[in-house]
């Protein structure tokens, strides 16, 4: 769940047959079945392609180094429109799409830039409800939910961003000397 994927790099970063051109939920469109056949997650910013390469670029591709899980495929889900910012409900739609495509792992390398604690509390409550709802549905359908990995934040503000702050999510951070 990011800015999509440079689809000209599909030889280096293999996409899933479930959604070979990814899904673009940045418009807030609700119907996943329509998006699967019509939308593409073409990366106009580059961040999603970089993250996708780190995760799953295949070895020996002569362009990128091998990704951590180089035998994996990705489903790029674009949650960004024209702005550098995206609302939490659009990120949630990306999370819903990832769950219902039955992905094994969901990566969310996004953060809340310069968030006030009150805004972060609202985001924590919101994403907690989204994850609760998805997990209840998966349990009801006897499905295993994906592992969710999310960035804790890159702004050095000392606050763990949502959804990484949720105990069901693996939060990934960095350290700068």
PAKOL-133482 format. One line per 3 residues: number of its first residue (from 1); for each residue z, y, x of N, C-alpha, C, O, CB. Coordinates in steps of 0.1 Angstrom, whole numbers. Each point is the difference from the previous one (the first is absolute). Last residue first. Glycine has a CB too. Layout:
<nodes>
NUM = Z:Y:X:Z:Y:X:Z:Y:X:Z:Y:X:Z:Y:X  ... $
</nodes>
This chain:
<nodes>
177 = 136:80:222:9:3:10:2:15:1:8:5:8:-14:-25:5  -7:-9:-57:-6:9:10:10:4:10:11:5:-4:-28:3:-13  7:-48:-24:10:7:8:-8:8:11:-9:-5:6:27:-13:-10 $
174 = -27:-7:-49:-3:2:14:11:8:7:8:6:-6:-33:-7:1  19:-34:-42:1:14:6:-5:0:14:-5:-10:6:24:14:-21  -18:-34:-34:-5:0:13:1:14:5:-6:9:-6:-9:-29:3 $
171 = 35:-15:-39:-2:14:5:-4:-1:15:7:-6:8:9:16:-26  -19:-45:-26:3:1:15:-4:14:5:-12:3:-1:8:-28:4  22:11:-54:-12:4:8:4:0:15:12:4:3:-21:10:-22 $
168 = 39:-22:-18:-10:-10:-1:-12:2:8:-10:-8:1:18:4:-24  29:36:18:4:-12:7:-10:-12:0:1:-9:8:22:16:-13  -36:46:3:4:-10:-9:4:-13:8:-7:-3:9:-9:13:-27 $
165 = -2:31:38:15:0:-2:4:-11:-9:12:-3:-1:-12:27:5  -46:-14:5:6:-8:11:15:-1:-1:7:-9:5:-25:17:10  -18:15:-44:8:-11:-4:8:-8:11:6:-10:-3:-22:9:-16 $
162 = 21:46:23:-3:-10:-10:-14:-4:1:-9:9:3:27:0:-18  13:12:57:-9:3:-11:-1:-12:-10:2:-12:4:-15:28:11  53:0:19:-9:-11:-1:-8:3:-13:6:1:-11:9:-18:23 $
159 = 8:54:22:1:-6:-13:-11:-11:-1:-11:2:4:20:20:-14  -4:9:48:12:-8:-2:3:-5:-14:11:-4:-3:-2:18:21  -47:13:3:10:6:-8:12:-8:-3:10:5:-6:-28:7:-4 $
156 = -27:-19:34:12:3:8:11:6:-8:9:6:6:-23:-4:14  -32:-18:-33:3:14:1:12:4:8:3:11:2:-15:-9:-23  -11:-44:4:-4:4:13:4:14:3:-5:6:10:-14:-22:-11 $
153 = 34:-30:-32:-3:15:1:-4:3:14:6:-6:10:10:11:-29  -9:-49:0:12:7:-3:-1:15:1:8:7:-5:4:-27:13  -50:-20:-21:5:9:10:12:7:-4:2:4:-12:-25:0:20 $
150 = 9:-54:-26:-2:14:-2:5:9:11:11:-4:6:-11:0:-31  -12:-49:2:4:7:12:-4:14:-1:-11:3:-5:8:-24:19  9:-27:-46:-4:14:0:7:6:13:12:-1:2:-14:3:-28 $
147 = -14:-53:5:10:7:9:-5:15:0:-12:2:3:17:-23:11  -17:-7:-58:-3:2:14:11:6:8:10:5:-6:-34:-2:-1  32:-36:-37:-5:14:4:-3:1:14:5:-7:9:9:16:-28 $
144 = -18:-53:-12:8:5:11:-5:14:3:-12:2:3:15:-25:7  -4:-4:-59:-7:3:12:9:6:10:11:5:-2:-31:0:-12  26:-19:-35:2:-10:10:-8:2:13:-6:-9:5:12:-7:-23 $
141 = -1:44:-23:-12:-7:2:1:-11:10:-10:-7:4:-2:28:-10  49:7:-3:-4:-5:-13:-12:-9:1:-1:-10:-6:11:31:-5  4:2:49:9:-10:-2:-4:-7:-14:1:-12:-1:18:24:14 $
138 = -43:26:-1:-3:-11:9:9:-12:-3:-5:-11:0:-4:27:18  18:24:-40:-12:-6:-5:-4:-12:8:-5:-10:-5:-3:33:-3  45:2:22:3:-7:-12:-12:-7:-6:0:-11:-4:17:28:-1 $
135 = -23:10:43:7:-12:4:4:-8:-13:-1:-12:0:10:22:21  -29:33:-26:-9:-10:6:6:-13:3:-5:-11:-3:-7:30:13  40:16:-25:-9:-4:-11:-10:-11:5:-3:-10:-6:5:33:-4 $
132 = 28:-3:41:7:-8:-10:-10:-6:-10:0:-12:-3:21:26:6  -38:18:27:2:-13:7:7:-10:-10:-3:-11:-1:4:22:24  -6:34:-38:-13:-7:2:2:-14:5:-6:-9:-5:-5:32:9 $
129 = 49:4:-6:-4:-5:-13:-13:-7:1:-2:-10:-7:15:29:-4  2:1:50:9:-11:-3:-4:-6:-14:0:-12:-2:19:23:15  -40:28:2:-6:-12:6:9:-12:-2:-5:-11:-1:-5:25:18 $
126 = 26:28:-35:-13:-4:-5:-6:-13:6:-3:-9:-8:-1:34:5  45:-7:20:1:-5:-14:-13:-5:-6:-1:-10:-6:21:26:3  -22:6:45:7:-13:1:2:-7:-14:-2:-12:-1:14:21:22 $
123 = -29:35:-19:-10:-10:5:6:-13:1:-6:-10:-4:-7:27:16  41:19:-22:-9:-3:-11:-10:-11:3:-3:-9:-8:6:33:0  25:-8:43:8:-8:-10:-9:-4:-12:1:-11:-5:20:23:13 $
120 = -40:17:24:0:-14:5:9:-9:-10:-4:-11:-2:1:20:26  1:37:-32:-13:-6:-3:0:-14:5:-6:-9:-7:-5:32:9  49:1:7:-1:-1:-14:-13:-7:-4:-1:-8:-9:16:28:5 $
117 = -7:-8:50:8:-11:-5:-1:-3:-15:-1:-12:-4:17:16:23  -57:21:5:14:3:-2:7:-12:-5:-6:-9:-6:1:33:0  -40:-24:36:6:-2:-13:14:5:0:8:-3:10:-23:-17:-14 $
114 = -25:19:38:9:11:-3:7:-1:-14:1:10:-7:-15:4:22  -22:-49:-11:1:10:10:9:12:-5:-2:5:-11:-20:-12:20  18:-46:-19:2:12:-8:3:11:10:11:2:4:-2:-15:-24 $
111 = -39:-34:29:13:6:-1:0:13:-8:-10:5:-4:15:-15:26  -34:-40:-8:0:14:-5:14:5:0:10:-8:0:-30:3:-14  -5:-41:21:3:9:12:0:14:-4:-8:8:6:-1:-25:9 $
108 = 12:-34:-37:-1:14:-5:5:9:12:12:2:2:-8:-9:-26  -21:-48:12:4:10:10:-2:14:-6:-10:3:-6:4:-18:25  12:-40:-36:-5:14:-4:6:9:11:12:0:3:-13:-5:-28 $
105 = -10:-51:20:8:11:6:-7:13:-5:-12:1:0:19:-16:20  -23:-25:-39:12:-6:7:9:11:5:12:-1:0:-25:-19:6  -19:24:-51:0:2:15:12:-7:5:10:-2:-7:-23:23:6 $
102 = -7:-17:-46:8:-10:6:-2:0:16:-3:-11:6:0:-3:-27  -12:44:-15:-11:-7:8:7:-11:8:-7:-7:7:-7:28:-6  42:7:-26:-8:-8:-9:-13:-6:6:-6:-9:-6:15:23:-12 $
99 = 21:14:44:8:-11:-6:-10:-9:-8:0:-12:1:21:26:-2  -39:26:18:3:-10:11:7:-12:-6:-3:-12:4:4:31:13  -8:17:-46:-13:-7:3:3:-11:11:-6:-11:-2:-7:32:-4 $
96 = 49:7:-5:-3:-9:-11:-13:-8:3:0:-12:-2:11:28:-14  0:18:46:9:-12:1:-2:-10:-11:0:-12:3:17:28:8  -41:24:-12:-5:-8:11:9:-12:2:-5:-11:3:-4:31:7 $
93 = 22:11:-42:-12:-7:-5:-6:-9:11:-4:-11:-3:0:30:-13  40:9:28:5:-11:-8:-12:-8:-6:1:-12:0:20:26:-5  -31:25:29:5:-10:9:5:-12:-8:-3:-11:4:9:29:14 $
90 = -17:18:-43:-12:-5:5:3:-11:10:-6:-11:1:-6:33:-5  48:3:-14:-6:-9:-10:-13:-6:4:-3:-11:-4:14:25:-13  11:18:45:7:-13:0:-6:-9:-10:0:-12:2:21:22:7 $
87 = -52:30:11:12:-2:-8:5:-14:0:-7:-10:3:-1:28:-18  -18:7:56:-3:-8:-12:13:-2:-8:11:-1:6:-30:-10:6  -7:43:31:12:-5:-7:-4:-8:-12:-11:2:-5:24:18:13 $
84 = -44:3:20:8:-8:10:12:-6:-7:7:-8:6:-15:23:13  -37:-4:-48:11:7:6:6:-10:11:-2:-12:0:7:25:-21  -41:-25:-9:-5:11:9:12:6:8:-3:5:11:-16:-1:-27 $
81 = 30:-50:-2:-12:7:-5:-3:10:11:0:-3:12:6:-1:-36  24:-44:27:-2:14:3:-13:5:-5:-11:-5:3:25:3:17  3:-44:-19:9:8:-10:-2:15:3:7:8:-7:9:-27:6 $
78 = -42:-33:11:1:15:3:8:7:-11:-3:-1:-11:-20:0:23  19:-50:11:3:7:-13:2:14:3:9:4:7:2:-24:-17  -32:-29:34:3:15:1:2:6:-14:-9:-2:-9:-4:3:31 $
75 = 18:-51:-2:-5:6:-13:4:15:2:11:4:-3:-9:-26:-12  -9:-19:54:7:11:-7:-6:3:-13:-12:-2:-2:19:11:25  -1:-55:13:-9:10:-6:8:10:-7:12:-2:-3:-30:-16:0 $
72 = 28:-15:49:3:4:-14:-11:8:-6:-9:5:8:33:-6:-3  -16:-17:41:-7:-9:-9:2:3:-15:-4:-8:-8:8:-10:26  17:44:18:-14:1:1:-8:-11:-7:-12:1:-1:16:9:22 $
69 = 43:15:-18:-3:-12:-8:-15:-1:-1:-6:2:-10:27:0:-4  -5:32:41:11:-8:1:-2:-13:-8:3:-11:5:12:31:-3  -59:4:17:12:4:-8:11:-10:1:-2:-11:5:-13:22:-21 $
66 = -23:1:54:3:-9:-10:13:5:-8:9:5:6:-19:-24:8  -21:56:8:8:-11:5:3:-10:-12:-2:4:-11:12:11:29  -55:13:-21:14:2:-1:7:-11:8:-6:-11:3:3:22:-26 $
63 = -43:-11:26:2:14:-4:15:3:0:4:11:5:-25:-11:-18  1:-44:22:-7:9:9:1:15:-4:-7:9:5:-8:-27:0  34:-27:-22:-9:8:-8:-7:11:8:-9:7:-6:24:-12:-13 $
60 = 21:-32:28:-14:0:6:-10:8:-8:-12:-4:-1:18:-19:9  36:10:-37:-1:0:15:-14:0:4:-9:-6:-7:31:-5:9  -7:33:-49:-2:-13:6:-2:1:15:-5:10:5:-5:-18:-26 $
57 = 40:40:-12:-13:0:7:-1:-14:7:9:-4:7:-9:30:-3  39:-9:-33:-9:-12:-1:-14:0:7:-8:-8:-4:20:6:-18  28:35:24:5:-12:-8:-9:-12:2:4:-11:2:6:27:-18 $
54 = -21:26:35:12:-4:6:5:-13:-6:5:-9:6:1:33:-1  -43:-3:-25:-3:-6:13:12:-5:7:-1:-11:6:-18:27:-5  25:8:-42:-6:-13:-2:-4:-7:13:1:-13:1:-10:22:-23 $
51 = 26:34:25:11:-9:-4:-6:-14:-3:6:-10:4:7:29:-14  -44:15:19:8:-2:12:11:-10:-3:2:-10:8:-6:33:0  -23:-9:-43:-7:-8:9:8:-4:12:-1:-11:5:-21:22:-13 $
48 = 40:19:-23:0:-14:-5:-8:-9:9:4:-12:1:-2:21:-24  -1:38:33:13:-7:2:0:-14:-5:5:-9:7:5:31:-10  -49:9:-1:2:-8:12:13:-7:2:1:-10:7:-16:26:3 $
45 = -10:13:-46:10:7:9:2:-8:13:4:7:10:7:2:-30  -39:-22:-19:-5:14:4:9:7:10:-3:11:5:-8:-10:-27  0:-54:3:9:8:7:-6:13:4:-9:0:9:22:-20:-1 $
42 = -24:-16:-50:-6:6:13:10:10:5:4:10:-7:-28:-13:-1  25:-32:-29:11:7:6:-5:5:14:6:-2:10:11:-13:-21  -41:3:-40:1:-3:14:11:8:7:2:12:-4:-27:-18:4 $
39 = 9:-13:-54:5:10:9:-1:-5:15:0:-12:2:16:21:-20  -30:-35:-22:-7:13:1:5:9:11:-8:8:6:3:-10:-30  22:-43:8:-15:-1:1:-7:13:4:-11:0:4:13:-18:-21 $
36 = 46:15:12:-4:-11:9:-15:-1:2:-5:-3:11:25:-9:-18  1:42:-24:0:5:13:-5:-11:10:-7:3:10:26:13:-15  -12:-26:-41:-12:8:2:-1:5:14:-11:1:6:13:7:-30 $
33 = 36:-33:13:-12:-9:-1:-13:9:1:-10:-5:6:23:-11:-21  30:37:14:-3:-7:13:-13:-8:-1:-7:-1:10:32:0:-5  -7:45:-32:-6:-13:-3:-4:-7:13:-11:3:5:3:4:-28 $
30 = 26:39:19:10:-10:-4:-6:-14:1:8:-10:2:3:27:-16  -19:32:42:-6:-9:-10:9:-12:-3:6:-5:10:-29:12:-2  27:33:23:10:-4:-9:-5:-9:-11:7:-3:-10:4:25:14 $
27 = -33:-4:37:-2:8:-13:11:-3:-10:0:7:-10:-25:-7:15  24:-23:37:4:14:2:-3:8:-13:7:11:-1:-12:-14:25  -2:-45:-11:8:3:-12:4:15:1:8:5:-8:1:-28:6 $
24 = -46:-15:24:4:15:0:8:3:-12:-6:1:-11:-14:5:25  7:-53:16:2:6:-13:5:14:2:8:3:9:-2:-25:-19  -37:-18:40:13:7:-3:0:5:-14:-8:-2:-8:11:8:32 $
21 = -38:-32:-4:-1:14:3:12:8:-3:0:12:-1:-24:-14:-4  22:-46:-2:-6:2:13:-2:15:4:-1:3:11:-10:-25:-15  42:-8:-28:-4:14:-1:-7:4:13:6:7:8:13:-2:-25 $
18 = -7:-50:10:5:5:-13:-5:14:-2:-2:3:-12:22:-18:14  -27:-8:39:-11:-3:-10:5:5:-14:-9:3:-8:1:-23:21  26:43:33:2:-12:-8:-11:-1:-10:-6:10:-4:31:-8:6 $
15 = -31:21:47:6:3:-13:0:-13:-8:-8:-9:1:0:33:0  8:-12:55:-6:-8:-11:8:3:-13:12:1:-1:-18:-19:17  -5:44:30:11:-2:-9:-5:-7:-12:-6:7:-9:18:14:18 $
12 = -43:-15:23:11:0:9:13:-2:-8:9:-7:5:-21:23:10  -30:-13:-37:-1:-11:10:12:-1:9:3:-11:5:-28:14:-5  20:32:-32:4:-13:-6:-2:-12:9:4:-11:-3:-9:22:-19 $
9 = -1:40:25:7:-8:10:4:-13:-5:9:-7:5:0:28:5  -30:14:-35:-10:-4:10:7:-8:11:-7:-6:8:-6:27:-13  38:-1:-31:-7:-13:-4:-11:-3:10:-5:-12:-1:11:17:-23 $
6 = 41:21:28:-13:3:4:-8:-13:-3:0:-9:8:6:27:10  38:-9:-46:-5:-6:12:-14:4:2:-8:2:-9:23:-22:6  33:40:-24:-12:-9:-2:-4:-6:14:8:-2:8:-16:16:-27 $
3 = 47:14:11:-12:8:-2:-13:-8:-2:-11:6:-1:22:12:14  36:-41:-24:-2:11:9:-12:8:-4:-2:3:-11:12:-17:30  15:-36:-25:0:12:-9:0:12:9:10:3:7:2:-15:-26 $
</nodes>
